[in-house]
């Protein structure tokens, strides 16, 4: 399937598409540049024309993924829908995006070894958390969110939940990344109460 798709791509697109497939399945720590080049049918020289190293490719892919997610996320936030509808759509988006991720990818994503990937990850998380905090503040001001909740506490809890995602003990509780994302998100949003739609 991927091989047929590669026929119509530029060399850079071939590298990125192949890398995404390999990273999502195996995590980015285990995948080598040679493996990407071989499966994408490009030379190492071609690879290094576009990327200085593997970290640069990882950051490029994560940046595109984050930009796509934030565009959809902001469209949901800016819509005229109710707060509960927006939260539901954001959760569905999160679950859908996590379907393709292996637990190895999640572990690498939350605990990258390379300093430049870690720096990018921290920046991305900070921007996402700020957008979410502003969304919650507006919802609380409109009376759509529990007025007694301390938003800083909610954000702190969300941050701590994200930090827990890299722990092998937590990861071993779930069969896949989607199930883990679903459990964590639903426990934050709904607590232990049954979900009513």
C-alpha positions in Angstrom: 0.0 0.0 0.0 2.7 2.5 1.0 4.9 1.5 -1.9 2.1 2.4 -4.4 1.5 5.8 -2.7 5.3 6.5 -2.9 5.2 6.5 -6.7 3.4 9.8 -6.8 5.4 11.6 -4.1 8.4 13.9 -4.1 11.5 12.4 -2.4 10.9 14.6 0.7 7.3 13.4 0.9 8.5 9.8 0.5 10.9 10.3 3.5 8.2 11.9 5.7 5.5 9.4 4.8 7.8 6.4 5.4 9.1 7.9 8.6 5.6 8.6 10.0 4.6 5.0 9.3 7.8 3.6 11.0 7.7 6.1 13.9 4.0 5.5 14.6 4.7 1.7 14.7 8.1 1.4 16.4 8.7 4.8 18.0 11.4 7.1 16.6 14.2 6.0 18.9 14.4 2.5 17.3 14.1 3.6 13.7 17.3 4.4 11.9 17.9 6.8 9.0 19.1 3.8 6.9 15.8 2.0 7.6 13.8 5.1 6.5 15.9 5.5 3.3 15.6 1.8 2.4 11.8 1.7 2.8 11.3 5.1 1.1 13.6 4.1 -1.8 15.9 7.2 -1.4 19.6 7.5 -0.8 21.2 8.7 2.4 22.5 11.7 0.4 18.9 12.6 -0.6 17.8 12.2 3.1 20.6 14.6 4.3 19.6 17.1 1.6 16.4 17.7 3.5 17.3 16.9 7.1 20.5 17.4 9.1 19.8 14.4 11.3 16.9 12.1 12.5 15.9 14.6 15.2 15.2 17.2 12.5 12.9 14.8 10.7 11.1 13.9 13.9 10.6 17.6 14.7 9.4 18.3 11.2 6.8 15.5 11.4 5.7 16.4 14.9 5.4 20.1 13.9 3.1 19.2 11.0 1.0 16.9 13.2 0.8 19.6 15.9 -0.2 22.3 13.3 -2.9 20.0 11.9 -4.2 19.3 15.4 -4.2 22.9 16.6 -6.0 24.1 13.4 -8.8 21.6 14.0 -8.7 22.3 17.8 -9.0 26.0 17.3 -11.9 25.6 14.8 -13.7 23.6 17.4 -13.1 26.2 20.1 -14.2 29.1 17.8 -17.4 27.3 16.8 -20.8 28.3 18.1 -21.3 24.9 19.7 -21.9 24.5 23.4 -19.0 23.8 25.7 -20.0 20.2 26.2 -20.2 19.7 22.4 -16.8 21.3 22.0 -15.3 19.0 24.7 -16.8 16.0 23.1 -15.4 16.9 19.7 -12.0 17.6 21.1 -12.0 14.2 22.9 -13.1 12.4 19.7 -10.3 14.2 17.8 -7.7 13.1 20.4 -8.9 9.5 20.4 -8.9 9.4 16.6 -5.3 10.7 16.4 -4.1 8.2 18.9 -5.5 5.2 17.0 -2.4 5.0 14.8 0.2 5.4 17.6 1.9 2.4 19.1 2.8 2.4 22.7 6.5 2.7 21.7 5.8 5.9 19.9 3.9 7.3 22.9 6.9 6.4 25.2 9.3 8.1 22.8 7.0 11.1 22.4 6.7 11.7 26.1 10.3 10.9 26.9 12.6 11.8 24.0 16.3 11.5 24.5 17.4 14.2 22.1 17.6 17.7 23.6 16.2 19.4 20.5 13.2 17.0 20.4 12.6 17.6 24.1 12.8 21.4 23.6 10.3 21.2 20.8 8.0 18.9 22.8 8.0 21.3 25.8 7.3 24.3 23.6 4.4 22.4 21.9 2.9 21.3 25.2 3.2 24.9 26.7 1.4 26.3 23.7 -1.3 23.7 23.8 -1.8 24.0 27.5 -2.1 27.8 27.2 -4.8 27.5 24.5 -6.7 25.0 26.7 -6.4 27.2 29.7 -7.9 30.2 27.8 -10.7 28.0 26.5 -11.5 26.9 30.0 -11.4 30.4 31.4 -13.8 31.6 28.8 -16.1 28.6 29.4 -16.1 29.3 33.1 -16.9 33.0 32.5 -19.9 32.0 30.4 -21.1 29.6 33.1 -20.5 26.6 31.0 -17.9 25.1 33.3 -18.0 24.5 37.0 -17.4 28.0 38.5 -15.8 26.5 41.6 -13.0 24.8 39.8 -9.6 26.4 40.1 -8.4 26.5 36.5 -4.7 26.5 37.5 -5.4 23.2 39.4 -7.2 21.7 36.4 -4.2 22.6 34.2 -1.8 21.3 36.8 -3.7 18.0 36.9 -3.6 17.8 33.1 0.1 18.4 33.0 0.7 15.7 35.7 -1.4 13.3 33.7 0.7 13.9 30.6 3.9 13.3 32.6 2.5 10.0 33.8 2.1 8.8 30.2 5.8 8.0 29.9 5.8 5.7 32.9 6.0 2.0 32.0 3.8 1.1 34.9 0.9 3.2 33.4 1.6 2.2 29.8 1.4 -1.5 30.8 -2.2 -1.0 32.0 -3.5 -0.4 28.4 -3.4 -2.4 25.2 -2.9 0.6 22.9 -2.4 4.4 22.8 -6.0 5.1 22.0 -7.3 3.3 25.0 -4.8 5.0 27.3 -5.7 8.5 25.9 -9.4 7.7 26.3 -9.0 6.6 29.9 -6.9 9.5 30.9 -9.0 12.1 29.2 -12.3 10.8 30.4 -11.0 10.6 34.0 -10.1 14.3 33.8 -13.2 15.4 32.1 -15.8 13.2 33.7 -14.2 11.8 36.8 -15.7 8.6 38.1 -19.2 9.5 37.0 -20.8 7.6 34.1 -20.6 9.4 30.8 -23.9 10.7 29.5 -24.3 11.9 25.9 
